[in-house]
């Protein structure tokens, strides 16, 4: 949208419409002081809630359409405010592209501007003051009927094959070729056609080719930048048995394609495992947890989490006596905590089918080389976790569901020999 500076300059000379909002602000290096940031948050939410998104340009008078620009200090403060609004003032948080550019004013003097590209969102965003929509050149609070319709439309698109839905703002070039080659390198069929059949690409509401949620998750360099900030794993290792920052040993925010997230999370746990020793017949070092159970637990969390929950992320905590894995989302269909060990469920069918095509190879201290397929035995993950606990003589794993929004798996360490 307005892809070049020339196109944007030409568009600025025309009246505002549903795709463009112009603003003059007062700001210091600490942020925007006028207009009130809440008003800007409403503009951002209105674009995200619209059918095509829009562009906010700061540094242009909306009445005269004169390019007045920003000082360096004002630009830095405006960017800080916008990023804080995107992350903290909107529910859920909103992903948008924030960039600086220069355009000439009416006298030909180059002026610094701040541009915010807001894509049509997969979600309905709430701003301070309520839910807003873009109508022509202005925003307005949505009526209860309009809000209900929008929520229904977007919730339906998320609940029905969510991982096959288009991600706004993406194009085929969003996917990394070396990552898509893993799926198409041995085929004579055109890569785009094959990727579309596999579900990595799809058509957006305008009929343009875009990336699907599954495609972004498995073949984009940074899914968290395209989908939402929660498409990652937060891993923390504690020396004790409680959540205590004073006992934190190390932490990592794991991003990237989800197969790499799985492997990095697994290696993080392996590196943190305590290794008690058996006494007879000789001292033998062994991990506190079954590596196989850990791997299956991480795979299940990544594959079956609800990616429609913007901002929510997988959390992995390693303690002295247990491993906890939190996965966003309620249990699908009629699955219950009691039936998890006995029934198979798949929330993201396309994602599962793509991971089933990929193999992995891991170096760990206890098994120099481990090879296999991520989804080698579909539906066997949970039974494996329970069987491994029995084999090691550890307490049985425990699944818990919190507020029907987050699933927690606890894997206990084996007793010291």
C-alpha positions, 0 to 999 in steps of 0.5 A: 500500500503506497509502496514507494515514497513517490506514491505516498507523496502523491496520495498525501495530496489527496483527501484522507480516506479509509486507507490513510490517516495523517497526523501532526503531533507534539512530542519530546524524546520521551513520547507524544504529548499531543494528541493524547496517545489513546486517540492514536491507539484508537486510530491503529485499532480502527485500521486493524479492525477494517477490511484492508488495514491502513497507513498512519503518517505522522508529520503531515497536517490532515487539513492542509495536507502540508508536510511539516515533518518531525525533528529527530527528537520528535521522531524518536519520541513518536516511534517510542509512543507508537511501539508502546501503543501497539504492544501495551495499549491494544488488546490483543497486541498488534503487529505493525510496521513502523518506519521513518522516511523523508518527503519534500514539503511544498518548498522542496525541503526534505522532511522527516516523517514516521509511517505506520503500516497497519495490516488487516488483523486476524483478530478484533482489537480493543483500544482505550475507550472501546472497539473502533472501526474505520469509516471513510476518513475517520474512526468511530466506536463500533456499534454492538451489532457491528462488533458482534458481526466482526467478532463472529467473522474473525472468530470463525476464520480462526476456529475453522482451519485457522492454520490455513488462514491467510496472514495479512501483509504477507506475499510468497516472498515472505517465506524463506526459499531454503525453508520451502525447498524442504517441501518442494525440492524433489518435485517437478511441479511449480513450487508455488502450486505445490506449496499452495496444495500443501497449505503453506500459501493461500488466497487472501480476501482480495484474491492475492496469493498470501502465506497461510498461518502454517506457512509462516510458522514453518517457513518464515524466518521470524513467525513472531513478526508476522503472526504475533509476538507470542509465536515463540517459546519462553524457556527458563531454568531455575536452580530451585523448585519455585518460580524465583528470579533469584534462583534463575540460572538462564533463560531464552526466548526461542524464535524462528520456524517452529521445527527449529523452536522445537529443537532449540527448546529440547536442547535447552532442556537437555543442557539444564538437566541434572544428572544423578548417578546410579550406585551399582554396578558402577557410577552411570550418569543419566538425565533427570527426565526422559529425553523422549518424554521431553521431546514429545511434550515440546512437540505436542505443545508447539503443534497443538497450541492455539495460535489464534491467541495473540500474545500468548506464548508457550512457556517452559520452566525447568526446576530441580524436580520437574519440568513445566510446559504451558501451552496456550489454548483450551482443549479442542472439541470434547477432549478433557484432562481425563481423556488426554492420555487415551484420545488423539486430538489435532488442532492444527491439521495443516501444521501437523501434516507439514511437520510430518514431512520433516526429519530432525537430527540432534546432538545431545550429551547422552545420545550423540546422534538422534534422528527421526521425524517430528510426527513419526507416530501421530497420536502416540506423544501423550502415551509415550510421556506416561510410559517413560515416567513408568519406565524411570520410576518417576511420578506420573505426569500431570495435565492441568487446564487453567481458565480454559485458556492454558494447558500445563504439562508437568513432567517430574524428575526421576528419583536419584539412584 
